[in-house]
C-alpha cells in the first residue's frame, strides 16, 4: 500500500501513526538520495561510523570518521 493511501486512510483521525510517519520519511530519503545520485553522481552519508561519499559507479570514499562523544551526560545551564 502506498504512503499516500495510508495517509488518506487516516485523514479522519487527527494524527498520523508513528509507523506511517517513519515509512514516509524513509521513502522520502530514498527518493532524495536517488535523485541526488542522478544529478550529482554521488551522495554523502553516514555509514559504519564514517562520513562517506558514494559514487554512482560504486566507488566509496571515506571522508572523516564519526567520533563518539566521551560522555553521555547532558550539560544543563
Phi and psi restraints in degrees (range 20) as a CNS / XPLOR table:
assign (resid 1 and name C) (resid 2 and name N)
       (resid 2 and name CA) (resid 2 and name C) 1.0 -74.0 20.0 2
assign (resid 2 and name N) (resid 2 and name CA)
       (resid 2 and name C) (resid 3 and name N) 1.0 159.8 20.0 2
assign (resid 2 and name C) (resid 3 and name N)
       (resid 3 and name CA) (resid 3 and name C) 1.0 -63.9 20.0 2
assign (resid 3 and name N) (resid 3 and name CA)
       (resid 3 and name C) (resid 4 and name N) 1.0 -39.1 20.0 2
assign (resid 3 and name C) (resid 4 and name N)
       (resid 4 and name CA) (resid 4 and name C) 1.0 -60.8 20.0 2
assign (resid 4 and name N) (resid 4 and name CA)
       (resid 4 and name C) (resid 5 and name N) 1.0 -38.9 20.0 2
assign (resid 4 and name C) (resid 5 and name N)
       (resid 5 and name CA) (resid 5 and name C) 1.0 -69.2 20.0 2
assign (resid 5 and name N) (resid 5 and name CA)
       (resid 5 and name C) (resid 6 and name N) 1.0 -38.5 20.0 2
assign (resid 5 and name C) (resid 6 and name N)
       (resid 6 and name CA) (resid 6 and name C) 1.0 -63.5 20.0 2
assign (resid 6 and name N) (resid 6 and name CA)
       (resid 6 and name C) (resid 7 and name N) 1.0 -43.3 20.0 2
assign (resid 6 and name C) (resid 7 and name N)
       (resid 7 and name CA) (resid 7 and name C) 1.0 -66.7 20.0 2
assign (resid 7 and name N) (resid 7 and name CA)
       (resid 7 and name C) (resid 8 and name N) 1.0 -42.0 20.0 2
assign (resid 7 and name C) (resid 8 and name N)
       (resid 8 and name CA) (resid 8 and name C) 1.0 -60.8 20.0 2
assign (resid 8 and name N) (resid 8 and name CA)
       (resid 8 and name C) (resid 9 and name N) 1.0 -36.2 20.0 2
assign (resid 8 and name C) (resid 9 and name N)
       (resid 9 and name CA) (resid 9 and name C) 1.0 -64.8 20.0 2
assign (resid 9 and name N) (resid 9 and name CA)
       (resid 9 and name C) (resid 10 and name N) 1.0 -30.0 20.0 2
assign (resid 9 and name C) (resid 10 and name N)
       (resid 10 and name CA) (resid 10 and name C) 1.0 -96.3 20.0 2
assign (resid 10 and name N) (resid 10 and name CA)
       (resid 10 and name C) (resid 11 and name N) 1.0 6.1 20.0 2
assign (resid 10 and name C) (resid 11 and name N)
       (resid 11 and name CA) (resid 11 and name C) 1.0 -57.2 20.0 2
assign (resid 11 and name N) (resid 11 and name CA)
       (resid 11 and name C) (resid 12 and name N) 1.0 -32.0 20.0 2
assign (resid 11 and name C) (resid 12 and name N)
       (resid 12 and name CA) (resid 12 and name C) 1.0 -68.4 20.0 2
assign (resid 12 and name N) (resid 12 and name CA)
       (resid 12 and name C) (resid 13 and name N) 1.0 -26.5 20.0 2
assign (resid 12 and name C) (resid 13 and name N)
       (resid 13 and name CA) (resid 13 and name C) 1.0 -92.1 20.0 2
assign (resid 13 and name N) (resid 13 and name CA)
       (resid 13 and name C) (resid 14 and name N) 1.0 164.0 20.0 2
assign (resid 13 and name C) (resid 14 and name N)
       (resid 14 and name CA) (resid 14 and name C) 1.0 -93.3 20.0 2
assign (resid 14 and name N) (resid 14 and name CA)
       (resid 14 and name C) (resid 15 and name N) 1.0 9.1 20.0 2
assign (resid 14 and name C) (resid 15 and name N)
       (resid 15 and name CA) (resid 15 and name C) 1.0 -147.6 20.0 2
assign (resid 15 and name N) (resid 15 and name CA)
       (resid 15 and name C) (resid 16 and name N) 1.0 158.5 20.0 2
assign (resid 15 and name C) (resid 16 and name N)
       (resid 16 and name CA) (resid 16 and name C) 1.0 -98.2 20.0 2
assign (resid 16 and name N) (resid 16 and name CA)
       (resid 16 and name C) (resid 17 and name N) 1.0 142.2 20.0 2
assign (resid 16 and name C) (resid 17 and name N)
       (resid 17 and name CA) (resid 17 and name C) 1.0 -73.1 20.0 2
assign (resid 17 and name N) (resid 17 and name CA)
       (resid 17 and name C) (resid 18 and name N) 1.0 156.5 20.0 2
assign (resid 17 and name C) (resid 18 and name N)
       (resid 18 and name CA) (resid 18 and name C) 1.0 -58.6 20.0 2
assign (resid 18 and name N) (resid 18 and name CA)
       (resid 18 and name C) (resid 19 and name N) 1.0 -39.9 20.0 2
assign (resid 18 and name C) (resid 19 and name N)
       (resid 19 and name CA) (resid 19 and name C) 1.0 -61.7 20.0 2
assign (resid 19 and name N) (resid 19 and name CA)
       (resid 19 and name C) (resid 20 and name N) 1.0 -43.9 20.0 2
assign (resid 19 and name C) (resid 20 and name N)
       (resid 20 and name CA) (resid 20 and name C) 1.0 -67.3 20.0 2
assign (resid 20 and name N) (resid 20 and name CA)
       (resid 20 and name C) (resid 21 and name N) 1.0 -40.8 20.0 2
assign (resid 20 and name C) (resid 21 and name N)
       (resid 21 and name CA) (resid 21 and name C) 1.0 -63.0 20.0 2
assign (resid 21 and name N) (resid 21 and name CA)
       (resid 21 and name C) (resid 22 and name N) 1.0 -45.1 20.0 2
assign (resid 21 and name C) (resid 22 and name N)
       (resid 22 and name CA) (resid 22 and name C) 1.0 -63.7 20.0 2
assign (resid 22 and name N) (resid 22 and name CA)
       (resid 22 and name C) (resid 23 and name N) 1.0 -42.5 20.0 2
assign (resid 22 and name C) (resid 23 and name N)
       (resid 23 and name CA) (resid 23 and name C) 1.0 -61.0 20.0 2
assign (resid 23 and name N) (resid 23 and name CA)
       (resid 23 and name C) (resid 24 and name N) 1.0 -44.0 20.0 2
assign (resid 23 and name C) (resid 24 and name N)
       (resid 24 and name CA) (resid 24 and name C) 1.0 -65.1 20.0 2
assign (resid 24 and name N) (resid 24 and name CA)
       (resid 24 and name C) (resid 25 and name N) 1.0 -41.2 20.0 2
assign (resid 24 and name C) (resid 25 and name N)
       (resid 25 and name CA) (resid 25 and name C) 1.0 -64.4 20.0 2
assign (resid 25 and name N) (resid 25 and name CA)
       (resid 25 and name C) (resid 26 and name N) 1.0 -45.3 20.0 2
assign (resid 25 and name C) (resid 26 and name N)
       (resid 26 and name CA) (resid 26 and name C) 1.0 -62.4 20.0 2
assign (resid 26 and name N) (resid 26 and name CA)
       (resid 26 and name C) (resid 27 and name N) 1.0 -42.4 20.0 2
assign (resid 26 and name C) (resid 27 and name N)
       (resid 27 and name CA) (resid 27 and name C) 1.0 -62.3 20.0 2
assign (resid 27 and name N) (resid 27 and name CA)
       (resid 27 and name C) (resid 28 and name N) 1.0 -42.7 20.0 2
assign (resid 27 and name C) (resid 28 and name N)
       (resid 28 and name CA) (resid 28 and name C) 1.0 -65.1 20.0 2
assign (resid 28 and name N) (resid 28 and name CA)
       (resid 28 and name C) (resid 29 and name N) 1.0 -40.4 20.0 2
assign (resid 28 and name C) (resid 29 and name N)
       (resid 29 and name CA) (resid 29 and name C) 1.0 -65.8 20.0 2
assign (resid 29 and name N) (resid 29 and name CA)
       (resid 29 and name C) (resid 30 and name N) 1.0 -42.8 20.0 2
assign (resid 29 and name C) (resid 30 and name N)
       (resid 30 and name CA) (resid 30 and name C) 1.0 -61.5 20.0 2
assign (resid 30 and name N) (resid 30 and name CA)
       (resid 30 and name C) (resid 31 and name N) 1.0 -42.9 20.0 2
assign (resid 30 and name C) (resid 31 and name N)
       (resid 31 and name CA) (resid 31 and name C) 1.0 -65.9 20.0 2
assign (resid 31 and name N) (resid 31 and name CA)
       (resid 31 and name C) (resid 32 and name N) 1.0 -42.7 20.0 2
assign (resid 31 and name C) (resid 32 and name N)
       (resid 32 and name CA) (resid 32 and name C) 1.0 -62.9 20.0 2
assign (resid 32 and name N) (resid 32 and name CA)
       (resid 32 and name C) (resid 33 and name N) 1.0 -41.4 20.0 2
assign (resid 32 and name C) (resid 33 and name N)
       (resid 33 and name CA) (resid 33 and name C) 1.0 -64.7 20.0 2
assign (resid 33 and name N) (resid 33 and name CA)
       (resid 33 and name C) (resid 34 and name N) 1.0 -41.9 20.0 2
assign (resid 33 and name C) (resid 34 and name N)
       (resid 34 and name CA) (resid 34 and name C) 1.0 -63.0 20.0 2
assign (resid 34 and name N) (resid 34 and name CA)
       (resid 34 and name C) (resid 35 and name N) 1.0 -46.4 20.0 2
assign (resid 34 and name C) (resid 35 and name N)
       (resid 35 and name CA) (resid 35 and name C) 1.0 -63.2 20.0 2
assign (resid 35 and name N) (resid 35 and name CA)
       (resid 35 and name C) (resid 36 and name N) 1.0 -41.2 20.0 2
assign (resid 35 and name C) (resid 36 and name N)
       (resid 36 and name CA) (resid 36 and name C) 1.0 -64.6 20.0 2
assign (resid 36 and name N) (resid 36 and name CA)
       (resid 36 and name C) (resid 37 and name N) 1.0 -42.3 20.0 2
assign (resid 36 and name C) (resid 37 and name N)
       (resid 37 and name CA) (resid 37 and name C) 1.0 -60.8 20.0 2
assign (resid 37 and name N) (resid 37 and name CA)
       (resid 37 and name C) (resid 38 and name N) 1.0 -40.9 20.0 2
assign (resid 37 and name C) (resid 38 and name N)
       (resid 38 and name CA) (resid 38 and name C) 1.0 -65.4 20.0 2
assign (resid 38 and name N) (resid 38 and name CA)
       (resid 38 and name C) (resid 39 and name N) 1.0 -40.1 20.0 2
assign (resid 38 and name C) (resid 39 and name N)
       (resid 39 and name CA) (resid 39 and name C) 1.0 -79.4 20.0 2
assign (resid 39 and name N) (resid 39 and name CA)
       (resid 39 and name C) (resid 40 and name N) 1.0 -48.5 20.0 2
assign (resid 39 and name C) (resid 40 and name N)
       (resid 40 and name CA) (resid 40 and name C) 1.0 -98.7 20.0 2
assign (resid 40 and name N) (resid 40 and name CA)
       (resid 40 and name C) (resid 41 and name N) 1.0 -21.5 20.0 2
assign (resid 40 and name C) (resid 41 and name N)
       (resid 41 and name CA) (resid 41 and name C) 1.0 88.1 20.0 2
assign (resid 41 and name N) (resid 41 and name CA)
       (resid 41 and name C) (resid 42 and name N) 1.0 -0.8 20.0 2
assign (resid 41 and name C) (resid 42 and name N)
       (resid 42 and name CA) (resid 42 and name C) 1.0 -159.0 20.0 2
assign (resid 42 and name N) (resid 42 and name CA)
       (resid 42 and name C) (resid 43 and name N) 1.0 163.5 20.0 2
assign (resid 42 and name C) (resid 43 and name N)
       (resid 43 and name CA) (resid 43 and name C) 1.0 -133.3 20.0 2
assign (resid 43 and name N) (resid 43 and name CA)
       (resid 43 and name C) (resid 44 and name N) 1.0 153.7 20.0 2
assign (resid 43 and name C) (resid 44 and name N)
       (resid 44 and name CA) (resid 44 and name C) 1.0 -112.4 20.0 2
assign (resid 44 and name N) (resid 44 and name CA)
       (resid 44 and name C) (resid 45 and name N) 1.0 123.4 20.0 2
assign (resid 44 and name C) (resid 45 and name N)
       (resid 45 and name CA) (resid 45 and name C) 1.0 -139.7 20.0 2
assign (resid 45 and name N) (resid 45 and name CA)
       (resid 45 and name C) (resid 46 and name N) 1.0 168.7 20.0 2
assign (resid 45 and name C) (resid 46 and name N)
       (resid 46 and name CA) (resid 46 and name C) 1.0 -99.8 20.0 2
assign (resid 46 and name N) (resid 46 and name CA)
       (resid 46 and name C) (resid 47 and name N) 1.0 130.5 20.0 2
assign (resid 46 and name C) (resid 47 and name N)
       (resid 47 and name CA) (resid 47 and name C) 1.0 -154.6 20.0 2
assign (resid 47 and name N) (resid 47 and name CA)
       (resid 47 and name C) (resid 48 and name N) 1.0 130.7 20.0 2
assign (resid 47 and name C) (resid 48 and name N)
       (resid 48 and name CA) (resid 48 and name C) 1.0 51.2 20.0 2
assign (resid 48 and name N) (resid 48 and name CA)
       (resid 48 and name C) (resid 49 and name N) 1.0 48.3 20.0 2
assign (resid 48 and name C) (resid 49 and name N)
       (resid 49 and name CA) (resid 49 and name C) 1.0 63.3 20.0 2
assign (resid 49 and name N) (resid 49 and name CA)
       (resid 49 and name C) (resid 50 and name N) 1.0 26.0 20.0 2
assign (resid 49 and name C) (resid 50 and name N)
       (resid 50 and name CA) (resid 50 and name C) 1.0 -135.2 20.0 2
assign (resid 50 and name N) (resid 50 and name CA)
       (resid 50 and name C) (resid 51 and name N) 1.0 148.3 20.0 2
assign (resid 50 and name C) (resid 51 and name N)
       (resid 51 and name CA) (resid 51 and name C) 1.0 -89.2 20.0 2
assign (resid 51 and name N) (resid 51 and name CA)
       (resid 51 and name C) (resid 52 and name N) 1.0 122.8 20.0 2
assign (resid 51 and name C) (resid 52 and name N)
       (resid 52 and name CA) (resid 52 and name C) 1.0 -128.0 20.0 2
assign (resid 52 and name N) (resid 52 and name CA)
       (resid 52 and name C) (resid 53 and name N) 1.0 159.3 20.0 2
assign (resid 52 and name C) (resid 53 and name N)
       (resid 53 and name CA) (resid 53 and name C) 1.0 -113.8 20.0 2
assign (resid 53 and name N) (resid 53 and name CA)
       (resid 53 and name C) (resid 54 and name N) 1.0 120.1 20.0 2
assign (resid 53 and name C) (resid 54 and name N)
       (resid 54 and name CA) (resid 54 and name C) 1.0 -103.2 20.0 2
assign (resid 54 and name N) (resid 54 and name CA)
       (resid 54 and name C) (resid 55 and name N) 1.0 125.8 20.0 2
assign (resid 54 and name C) (resid 55 and name N)
       (resid 55 and name CA) (resid 55 and name C) 1.0 -95.0 20.0 2
assign (resid 55 and name N) (resid 55 and name CA)
       (resid 55 and name C) (resid 56 and name N) 1.0 158.6 20.0 2
assign (resid 55 and name C) (resid 56 and name N)
       (resid 56 and name CA) (resid 56 and name C) 1.0 -66.2 20.0 2
assign (resid 56 and name N) (resid 56 and name CA)
       (resid 56 and name C) (resid 57 and name N) 1.0 -21.5 20.0 2
assign (resid 56 and name C) (resid 57 and name N)
       (resid 57 and name CA) (resid 57 and name C) 1.0 -86.6 20.0 2
assign (resid 57 and name N) (resid 57 and name CA)
       (resid 57 and name C) (resid 58 and name N) 1.0 3.3 20.0 2
assign (resid 57 and name C) (resid 58 and name N)
       (resid 58 and name CA) (resid 58 and name C) 1.0 100.5 20.0 2
assign (resid 58 and name N) (resid 58 and name CA)
       (resid 58 and name C) (resid 59 and name N) 1.0 -11.7 20.0 2
assign (resid 58 and name C) (resid 59 and name N)
       (resid 59 and name CA) (resid 59 and name C) 1.0 -66.4 20.0 2
assign (resid 59 and name N) (resid 59 and name CA)
       (resid 59 and name C) (resid 60 and name N) 1.0 150.0 20.0 2
assign (resid 59 and name C) (resid 60 and name N)
       (resid 60 and name CA) (resid 60 and name C) 1.0 -128.3 20.0 2
assign (resid 60 and name N) (resid 60 and name CA)
       (resid 60 and name C) (resid 61 and name N) 1.0 131.0 20.0 2
assign (resid 60 and name C) (resid 61 and name N)
       (resid 61 and name CA) (resid 61 and name C) 1.0 -119.4 20.0 2
assign (resid 61 and name N) (resid 61 and name CA)
       (resid 61 and name C) (resid 62 and name N) 1.0 120.6 20.0 2
assign (resid 61 and name C) (resid 62 and name N)
       (resid 62 and name CA) (resid 62 and name C) 1.0 -77.3 20.0 2
assign (resid 62 and name N) (resid 62 and name CA)
       (resid 62 and name C) (resid 63 and name N) 1.0 128.5 20.0 2
assign (resid 62 and name C) (resid 63 and name N)
       (resid 63 and name CA) (resid 63 and name C) 1.0 -97.2 20.0 2
assign (resid 63 and name N) (resid 63 and name CA)
       (resid 63 and name C) (resid 64 and name N) 1.0 -53.0 20.0 2
assign (resid 63 and name C) (resid 64 and name N)
       (resid 64 and name CA) (resid 64 and name C) 1.0 -160.6 20.0 2
assign (resid 64 and name N) (resid 64 and name CA)
       (resid 64 and name C) (resid 65 and name N) 1.0 141.2 20.0 2
assign (resid 64 and name C) (resid 65 and name N)
       (resid 65 and name CA) (resid 65 and name C) 1.0 -71.9 20.0 2
assign (resid 65 and name N) (resid 65 and name CA)
       (resid 65 and name C) (resid 66 and name N) 1.0 151.6 20.0 2
assign (resid 65 and name C) (resid 66 and name N)
       (resid 66 and name CA) (resid 66 and name C) 1.0 -92.5 20.0 2
assign (resid 66 and name N) (resid 66 and name CA)
       (resid 66 and name C) (resid 67 and name N) 1.0 118.8 20.0 2
assign (resid 66 and name C) (resid 67 and name N)
       (resid 67 and name CA) (resid 67 and name C) 1.0 -95.1 20.0 2
assign (resid 67 and name N) (resid 67 and name CA)
       (resid 67 and name C) (resid 68 and name N) 1.0 124.4 20.0 2
assign (resid 67 and name C) (resid 68 and name N)
       (resid 68 and name CA) (resid 68 and name C) 1.0 -72.5 20.0 2
assign (resid 68 and name N) (resid 68 and name CA)
       (resid 68 and name C) (resid 69 and name N) 1.0 146.4 20.0 2
assign (resid 68 and name C) (resid 69 and name N)
       (resid 69 and name CA) (resid 69 and name C) 1.0 -64.1 20.0 2
assign (resid 69 and name N) (resid 69 and name CA)
       (resid 69 and name C) (resid 70 and name N) 1.0 151.3 20.0 2
assign (resid 69 and name C) (resid 70 and name N)
       (resid 70 and name CA) (resid 70 and name C) 1.0 -74.2 20.0 2
assign (resid 70 and name N) (resid 70 and name CA)
       (resid 70 and name C) (resid 71 and name N) 1.0 -22.8 20.0 2
assign (resid 70 and name C) (resid 71 and name N)
       (resid 71 and name CA) (resid 71 and name C) 1.0 -136.4 20.0 2
assign (resid 71 and name N) (resid 71 and name CA)
       (resid 71 and name C) (resid 72 and name N) 1.0 156.6 20.0 2
assign (resid 71 and name C) (resid 72 and name N)
       (resid 72 and name CA) (resid 72 and name C) 1.0 -105.1 20.0 2
assign (resid 72 and name N) (resid 72 and name CA)
       (resid 72 and name C) (resid 73 and name N) 1.0 5.4 20.0 2
assign (resid 72 and name C) (resid 73 and name N)
       (resid 73 and name CA) (resid 73 and name C) 1.0 -75.9 20.0 2
assign (resid 73 and name N) (resid 73 and name CA)
       (resid 73 and name C) (resid 74 and name N) 1.0 147.4 20.0 2
assign (resid 73 and name C) (resid 74 and name N)
       (resid 74 and name CA) (resid 74 and name C) 1.0 -101.3 20.0 2
assign (resid 74 and name N) (resid 74 and name CA)
       (resid 74 and name C) (resid 75 and name N) 1.0 141.8 20.0 2
assign (resid 74 and name C) (resid 75 and name N)
       (resid 75 and name CA) (resid 75 and name C) 1.0 -97.8 20.0 2
assign (resid 75 and name N) (resid 75 and name CA)
       (resid 75 and name C) (resid 76 and name N) 1.0 120.2 20.0 2
assign (resid 75 and name C) (resid 76 and name N)
       (resid 76 and name CA) (resid 76 and name C) 1.0 -110.2 20.0 2
assign (resid 76 and name N) (resid 76 and name CA)
       (resid 76 and name C) (resid 77 and name N) 1.0 131.1 20.0 2
